[in-house]
């Protein structure tokens, strides 16, 4: 019989133990007929991390809908506690459905380990709590996700964590902000809503020289468009709710990195308990299988839409990394294979005109989020920043006619036609 693509699992040596609830548990090494690191993203999306031989010869990984896992006898418990066996114990610490997703993500990102969380925010907050001691210092960029900033301002400050804020992609500002107690640099790439792109290689080299960990939120890029770990990032975070899941039907978050970097975060998850349920993990697994092919359409629609808008007489400015006019286009062109489906633009009108435009669209849903097969559109001023003062919105760069359009996978001509007819209302 031919050798399967994913052969029998073997335990790794003791040096590669995965931390469990109280003691390390050895991970499993899934041997491939060829190296996963050499496979394309489409193949990794479909086959990465999944056992060739499933329960009852199923092709898809089952949903392990259980809260706990039983032991046949006391010796099996002892072997587990001593790290001699690789298995699950309790639902807060692991589930076979999770593990399949984690292995797939690790292959896609070219990282050693991944962890699933209940949401992208949970992934970020757990990571910060695990890595930032009291009295430490972190650096973030000015347009990182507002809820992340809120957690930093309202909760990390209680721990005595000091924060410096720099402009995105400003390497000189990053170097100037580093202190003796700086532990982390956290940024998104591309950022929200202006889609600024980080030169990960340059930032990681500078961070490493100062013993600072670089954490990238790569939600807008996905591992299909940008593998930041290969460029030097220590950890990569995703709101898997978005492109990774891809169907606007679940909440999830992920963190990927080296085993050494992941270990304290996995331990923190076991204590803090922000876990995803097995059905949500299975939905994410299903979504990941079409990630590569979905991103092809998202990329194509985003590129076509941005170029259409840049030529439209009623548009003041467009932000999209694939455009030559974007401030980080050179970085994006060098480091990314695609630029995603999110296009941010400012209409040459006031708030009332922008509302007329939004309400005139027929294909995109007016809703927060992005990355699903359905296109979504929003005015940040009414959707996310309504409770902010005009001065606060100005500081964030949120104008009354700023629009964020997350192109789905609909036909390019239909999307552009709909936006074109909606702009006639302005």
HUSUL-V831697 format. One record per residue. N is the residue number from 1. RES is the residue in one small letter. PHI is phi as a letter, one per 20 degrees, with the letter a starting at -180 (none if undefined). NEAR is the number of other C-alpha atoms within 8 Angstrom. D_FIRST is the distance of its C-alpha to the first C-alpha in Angstrom with 1 decimal. Layout:
# HUSUL-V831697
{{N:RES:PHI:NEAR:D_FIRST} {N:RES:PHI:NEAR:D_FIRST}}
This chain:
# HUSUL-V831697
{{1:x:none:2:0.0} {2:x:f:3:3.8} {3:x:f:6:6.5} {4:x:f:8:8.8} {5:x:f:9:12.3} {6:x:d:11:14.0} {7:x:e:12:12.5} {8:x:f:6:14.4} {9:x:f:8:18.1} {10:x:c:7:20.3} {11:x:f:10:24.1} {12:x:f:11:26.1} {13:x:f:7:28.9} {14:x:g:6:32.2} {15:x:f:5:33.7} {16:x:d:9:31.6} {17:x:f:12:32.7} {18:x:e:10:33.2} {19:x:f:11:36.6} {20:x:d:9:36.7} {21:x:f:8:39.9} {22:x:c:6:41.4} {23:x:c:9:39.0} {24:x:f:12:36.1} {25:x:c:16:32.6} {26:x:f:15:29.6} {27:x:f:10:27.5} {28:x:d:9:23.7} {29:x:d:8:22.0} {30:x:e:11:19.1} {31:x:f:9:17.0} {32:x:d:10:15.9} {33:x:f:9:13.8} {34:x:b:6:17.3} {35:x:f:7:20.7} {36:x:g:9:22.1} {37:x:f:6:25.5} {38:x:d:6:24.5} {39:x:e:8:23.5} {40:x:f:6:26.1} {41:x:f:9:27.9} {42:x:f:11:26.5} {43:x:f:9:22.9} {44:x:f:13:24.0} {45:x:f:14:26.1} {46:x:e:9:23.2} {47:x:d:9:20.3} {48:x:g:13:22.2} {49:x:m:13:22.3} {50:x:d:10:20.2} {51:x:f:10:17.4} {52:x:f:9:14.1} {53:x:d:7:14.2} {54:x:e:11:17.7} {55:x:g:6:19.8} {56:x:l:4:19.2} {57:x:m:6:16.2} {58:x:f:9:19.0} {59:x:f:7:18.5} {60:x:e:5:21.9} {61:x:f:11:23.0} {62:x:f:9:25.3} {63:x:e:8:29.0} {64:x:e:8:29.7} {65:x:e:6:33.3} {66:x:b:6:34.6} {67:x:e:7:37.4} {68:x:b:7:36.3} {69:x:c:9:33.5} {70:x:e:5:34.1} {71:x:d:7:33.6} {72:x:f:5:32.9} {73:x:a:6:35.5} {74:x:f:7:37.9} {75:x:f:6:35.7} {76:x:f:9:33.0} {77:x:f:9:35.9} {78:x:f:8:37.0} {79:x:f:10:33.6} {80:x:f:12:33.4} {81:x:f:11:36.9} {82:x:e:9:36.2} {83:x:m:12:33.2} {84:x:e:9:30.8} {85:x:c:9:28.6} {86:x:d:11:27.5} {87:x:a:6:28.4} {88:x:e:10:31.1} {89:x:c:9:34.6} {90:x:b:9:36.9} {91:x:f:11:36.6} {92:x:e:8:39.0} {93:x:d:11:36.8} {94:x:r:10:33.3} {95:x:b:10:31.0} {96:x:g:8:27.2} {97:x:f:13:28.0} {98:x:g:12:30.2} {99:x:g:9:27.7} {100:x:f:13:25.3} {101:x:f:14:28.3} {102:x:f:13:29.4} {103:x:f:13:26.2} {104:x:f:14:26.1} {105:x:f:12:29.7} {106:x:f:15:29.3} {107:x:f:14:26.7} {108:x:f:13:29.0} {109:x:e:11:32.0} {110:x:m:10:30.5} {111:x:d:12:31.9} {112:x:e:10:30.8} {113:x:c:12:31.7} {114:x:c:14:32.9} {115:x:c:10:35.0} {116:x:e:14:35.7} {117:x:c:13:39.2} {118:x:f:13:41.2} {119:x:a:14:42.7} {120:x:f:16:43.2} {121:x:f:10:46.6} {122:x:f:11:45.2} {123:x:f:17:42.8} {124:x:f:10:45.8} {125:x:f:10:48.2} {126:x:f:12:45.9} {127:x:f:9:45.0} {128:x:f:8:48.8} {129:x:f:9:49.7} {130:x:f:10:47.1} {131:x:d:9:48.1} {132:x:d:11:51.8} {133:x:f:9:54.2} {134:x:g:7:57.7} {135:x:n:9:59.9} {136:x:e:12:57.2} {137:x:c:14:57.3} {138:x:c:13:54.8} {139:x:d:15:55.1} {140:x:c:12:54.1} {141:x:e:12:54.7} {142:x:f:9:57.4} {143:x:d:11:55.4} {144:x:f:12:52.5} {145:x:g:8:51.9} {146:x:f:7:55.1} {147:x:f:7:53.6} {148:x:f:11:52.2} {149:x:f:9:55.7} {150:x:f:9:57.2} {151:x:f:10:55.0} {152:x:f:10:56.1} {153:x:f:8:59.7} {154:x:e:8:60.1} {155:x:d:9:57.7} {156:x:f:10:56.8} {157:x:f:10:60.5} {158:x:f:7:61.2} {159:x:e:9:59.1} {160:x:m:9:61.2} {161:x:e:14:58.6} {162:x:e:9:60.3} {163:x:c:9:59.0} {164:x:d:9:59.8} {165:x:d:8:59.1} {166:x:c:12:58.6} {167:x:f:9:58.2} {168:x:g:11:54.6} {169:x:m:9:53.4} {170:x:e:8:56.6} {171:x:f:8:55.5} {172:x:f:6:59.0} {173:x:f:9:59.7} {174:x:f:10:56.6} {175:x:f:8:57.7} {176:x:f:6:61.2} {177:x:e:9:60.0} {178:x:f:9:58.1} {179:x:c:6:59.9} {180:x:f:4:59.5} {181:x:d:7:58.0} {182:x:f:11:55.7} {183:x:d:12:52.2} {184:x:c:12:50.5} {185:x:d:12:50.7} {186:x:d:12:49.3} {187:x:b:12:49.1} {188:x:d:14:47.4} {189:x:b:14:46.1} {190:x:f:12:46.9} {191:x:e:14:49.8} {192:x:d:10:51.3} {193:x:d:7:53.2} {194:x:e:9:54.0} {195:x:l:12:50.5} {196:x:f:13:51.4} {197:x:d:14:48.6} {198:x:e:12:48.4} {199:x:f:9:47.9} {200:x:f:10:45.3} {201:x:g:9:45.1} {202:x:f:8:48.9} {203:x:f:11:49.3} {204:x:f:12:46.6} {205:x:f:9:48.1} {206:x:f:9:51.5} {207:x:f:12:50.2} {208:x:f:9:48.3} {209:x:f:7:51.5} {210:x:d:7:53.4} {211:x:l:7:50.7} {212:x:d:11:50.3} {213:x:e:11:47.0} {214:x:d:13:46.2} {215:x:d:13:44.8} {216:x:d:13:43.9} {217:x:e:11:43.8} {218:x:d:15:41.5} {219:x:g:13:41.6} {220:x:f:11:43.1} {221:x:e:13:40.7} {222:x:m:12:37.2} {223:x:f:10:34.5} {224:x:f:13:33.9} {225:x:e:11:37.4} {226:x:b:12:38.1} {227:x:e:11:36.2} {228:x:f:13:39.2} {229:x:f:13:37.4} {230:x:f:7:36.4} {231:x:e:9:40.1} {232:x:o:10:41.3} {233:x:f:15:41.7} {234:x:f:11:41.2} {235:x:c:13:40.3} {236:x:c:14:39.5} {237:x:d:16:40.6} {238:x:c:13:39.8} {239:x:e:15:41.4} {240:x:f:15:38.1} {241:x:g:16:40.3} {242:x:e:14:40.8} {243:x:f:14:38.2} {244:x:f:13:35.2} {245:x:f:18:35.5} {246:x:n:13:37.1} {247:x:c:11:38.4} {248:x:l:11:41.6} {249:x:c:6:40.4} {250:x:b:10:39.9} {251:x:d:11:41.3} {252:x:a:16:39.3} {253:x:b:17:39.5} {254:x:b:15:37.3} {255:x:c:13:37.9} {256:x:c:16:35.5} {257:x:a:15:36.2} {258:x:f:11:35.6} {259:x:g:10:34.9} {260:x:f:6:38.4} {261:x:f:10:40.0} {262:x:f:14:38.0} {263:x:g:10:38.7} {264:x:f:10:42.3} {265:x:f:12:41.6} {266:x:f:10:39.0} {267:x:f:11:41.5} {268:x:f:11:44.1} {269:x:f:12:42.0} {270:x:f:10:41.6} {271:x:e:6:45.4} {272:x:f:7:46.5} {273:x:m:7:44.0} {274:x:e:8:43.4} {275:x:e:9:40.0} {276:x:e:11:38.1} {277:x:e:7:37.2} {278:x:f:12:33.6} {279:x:f:8:34.2} {280:x:f:11:35.7} {281:x:f:13:32.7} {282:x:f:14:30.4} {283:x:f:10:32.7} {284:x:f:14:32.6} {285:x:g:11:28.8} {286:x:f:9:28.9} {287:x:f:12:31.6} {288:x:f:12:29.9} {289:x:f:11:27.1} {290:x:d:11:29.7} {291:x:g:15:31.8} {292:x:f:11:31.1} {293:x:f:8:31.8} {294:x:f:10:34.8} {295:x:f:11:36.3} {296:x:g:8:36.3} {297:x:f:10:38.7} {298:x:g:13:40.7} {299:x:f:12:41.2} {300:x:f:10:42.3} {301:x:f:14:44.7} {302:x:f:15:46.2} {303:x:f:14:46.8} {304:x:f:9:48.4} {305:x:f:12:50.5} {306:x:f:13:51.8} {307:x:f:9:53.0} {308:x:f:9:54.6} {309:x:f:10:56.4} {310:x:f:9:57.6} {311:x:e:7:59.4} {312:x:e:7:60.9} {313:x:f:5:64.7} {314:x:e:8:64.6} {315:x:d:13:62.1} {316:x:f:9:63.6} {317:x:b:8:60.5} {318:x:c:12:56.7} {319:x:d:13:54.3} {320:x:b:14:50.8} {321:x:g:15:49.0} {322:x:f:11:48.0} {323:x:e:11:51.7} {324:x:f:7:53.6} {325:x:f:6:56.4} {326:x:f:10:54.4} {327:x:f:7:55.6} {328:x:d:11:52.1} {329:x:g:12:50.7} {330:x:f:8:50.3} {331:x:f:10:48.4} {332:x:f:12:46.2} {333:x:f:10:45.5} {334:x:f:6:44.5} {335:x:d:8:42.3} {336:x:d:9:40.9} {337:x:e:8:38.6} {338:x:a:10:40.3} {339:x:d:14:43.3} {340:x:n:12:42.5} {341:x:d:14:44.2} {342:x:e:12:47.3} {343:x:c:14:50.6} {344:x:d:14:53.9} {345:x:b:13:57.1} {346:x:d:12:60.8} {347:x:e:12:62.9} {348:x:e:8:66.4} {349:x:a:9:68.0} {350:x:d:8:69.0} {351:x:f:8:67.3} {352:x:f:7:68.6} {353:x:f:11:67.3} {354:x:f:15:63.8} {355:x:f:9:63.8} {356:x:g:10:64.7} {357:x:f:13:61.8} {358:x:g:12:59.3} {359:x:f:6:60.6} {360:x:e:9:60.5} {361:x:f:11:56.7} {362:x:c:6:54.7} {363:x:e:7:51.0} {364:x:f:10:50.6} {365:x:e:9:51.2} {366:x:e:8:53.8} {367:x:a:8:52.0} {368:x:f:8:50.9} {369:x:n:6:47.4} {370:x:a:11:45.2} {371:x:n:16:41.6} {372:x:e:12:40.9} {373:x:f:11:40.2} {374:x:e:12:43.8} {375:x:f:15:46.5} {376:x:c:15:49.0} {377:x:c:14:52.4} {378:x:b:13:55.1} {379:x:e:14:58.4} {380:x:g:12:58.0} {381:x:f:12:61.7} {382:x:e:8:61.4} {383:x:e:10:57.9} {384:x:d:7:57.5} {385:x:c:10:60.9} {386:x:f:9:63.4} {387:x:e:5:64.8} {388:x:e:8:65.3} {389:x:f:7:68.7} {390:x:g:6:69.3} {391:x:f:7:69.7} {392:x:f:8:66.4} {393:x:f:13:64.6} {394:x:f:9:66.3} {395:x:f:7:65.1} {396:x:e:8:61.5} {397:x:m:6:62.1} {398:x:e:11:61.8} {399:x:e:9:64.2} {400:x:f:9:65.2} {401:x:d:13:63.5} {402:x:f:14:60.2} {403:x:c:12:57.2} {404:x:d:13:53.5} {405:x:d:11:51.2} {406:x:d:13:47.5} {407:x:f:18:46.0} {408:x:e:14:43.2} {409:x:d:11:40.8} {410:x:f:10:43.4} {411:x:f:7:44.4} {412:x:g:10:46.3} {413:x:f:6:49.2} {414:x:f:8:49.7} {415:x:f:12:49.8} {416:x:f:10:52.2} {417:x:f:8:54.3} {418:x:f:11:54.7} {419:x:f:9:55.7} {420:x:f:8:58.1} {421:x:f:10:59.9} {422:x:f:12:60.1} {423:x:f:9:61.8} {424:x:f:7:64.5} {425:x:e:9:65.7} {426:x:e:10:66.6}}
